[in-house]
C-alpha cells in the first residue's frame, strides 16, 4: 500500500519558501531599555545576557541568509512574471486591434467622417478661404488614404471629396504639382467643381501656366468660382467664351493692394455661362485704397444675376451694382464701410423683382448714416423676406423705406434693436413668420410680443389682431433668474389670453419656438404656466435646449 509522507517539507521553488522555515524573525532576548543602556555605556552584559545575545545573533544571521535567498528567488520570479505579462499583453493587444469597432464602420459612416474632415459641413466659399491648398499631401483628403486599405478604397469611391479645388499659387513648390492636380481632378470623376483661384502677379503667371491650363481644361464642370489675387482672370490664360456651361456662382475678393486704384473698375471676362445666377463681391478693405468694388460683371452677365451678395464696400458701390441687375431677387449686404468723401446717391433705386433682403451692419467703423442711406436709396415693392441686424437704431429710415416700397413682408428676422423695428412695421397683415435672432433681454422679447398682441385702447373696443396671419414666432431666451422667469411666463400667458380673445375667424395656428439654455429649458417645461399657454387656441410651444 502506497503511503504519503504528510510531514515532508513543502517547498515553493519559485520563491524559495519551505514550510519548515520560520516565518517570523527571532525575538530579541531583552527589552529595549536594557539594550539602549548597554549601547550608550561601556558596561558589559551579564553571563546570562551574553549567552542569550549570542544565541539571538546566530539565529538572526541565519534568518537573514534565508531571507536573502528568498528575496533573490522572488526577484527572479518577478522578472519572469513581468516578462510573461508583457508578452501576453502584447499578444492580447494584437488580437484586440482586429476587434476595434472602427474596422466595422460602414463605408457610409466613414464617408460622413471624411466629408466633415474636408469641410463639407460649411459653405464652400467660407471653407476654401481657410483651407490649405488642394495639392498639400499632409491635409485631407489626401491624408486619409495613408491610414489603411479600407480607408483608401473608401476615399477613392467618394468623388465628392475631391470636388473643392483650392489653388493658391504662392503656397506650394513646382515639380510634380501638375501630376498631383491631374490625380486630384481625376478622382472627382466628372462631378461639378467648386474652384478657388488665388491669381499671382502677372509676372509670376508663366511659372504656373501648366497648372492654369490644366484646371481650365475642366472649366466645363465648374459650378462655383472663387477668385482673389492681384491679376485679372483674362491675364492668366486664354478663355473660351463657351468654357463655363455649368457655372452658377462667381465670388470675387478684390486685392488688398492699390494696384487697381488708378485704373478704376475692372470688368470680368465676357464668358458664356447660361446657368450663372449668383454673384458675390467682397470689397478692398486695406487702408491703402478705397473700400470699393473693383471687379464688375459684363452687362450681358448682369442680366442673368438673381442673387447678389456683397460686404466691406461703400453704399455707392452697392447702388451702382444693383442698378445693373434687372432680375435681382435676393440681395445680401454685410458691413457697409464709410468713405471719407461719400458720393452723392441717386434717387431711390427701383428694384421691382427683389423678394429677399439680408442686411448685417455690425462693424465698429460704420456709422448710422450708412444704414440709413441704404434704406433711403432703395424701393422694393415685391419684398417678402427681410433679415436685419444692425448696431445702429434706424427705425425712422426703415419706416420711410417701407412707405416708399409699400411691400407686404411675410417673414421678418431681426437682430439688435428688435422692438423698435417691429413696432415701426406698418403693414403687418401678410406677416407669417417673426424671428428675433441673437441674444435679447426678456423685457425686449416681451415688448415685441406685447406689440404683436396689443389690447384695445378702450374696453368697449373689440380686440383686433394687428398680425392676423402670424403663424410662427421664434426667439432665444437667455438665462434669467427664477423671479424673472416667473414674470416672463406670467406675461406670456397674459398675451396668449389676449390672442384668445380675438374672433375665431382671426385666429390662425401659431407655433412658438423658444431656444434657451438646457437648465432653463427644463424649468420652462415644468413651469405651471406652460400648460395654460399650450391650452390657448391653436397654439404650439416648442422649447429647445441649447
Secondary structure, DSSP 8 states (H G I E B T S, - for coil): -----TTS--EETTTTEETTS-SS----SS-HHHHHHHHHSS----HHHHHHHHHHHHHHHHHHHHHHHHHHHHHHHHHHHHHHHHHHHHHHHHHHHTT-GGGG--HHHHHHHHHHHTTTTS-HHHHHHHS--TT-TTSTTGGGGGT-HHHHHHHHT-GGGG-EEEEETTSS-SSTHHHHHHHHHHHTTT--EEEEEEE--GGGGGGGHHHHHHHHTTGGGEEEEEEEESS-GGGTS---TTS-TT--EEEEE--SSSTTTTT--EE------TT--EEEEE----TTS-S---EE--HHHHTT--EEEEESS-HHHHHHHHTT-TT--EEEEE-----TT-----S-EE-TT--EEEEEE--TT--HHHHHHHHHTEE-TT--EEEEEESS--HHHHHHHHHHH----SEEEE-TTHHHHHHH----TT--EEEEEEEE-HHHHHHHHHHHT---SSTTS----SSTT--EEEEEE----HHHHHHHHHHHHHHHHHHHTS-GGG---EEEEEEE-HHHHHHHHT-HHHHHHHTSTTEEEEEEE-
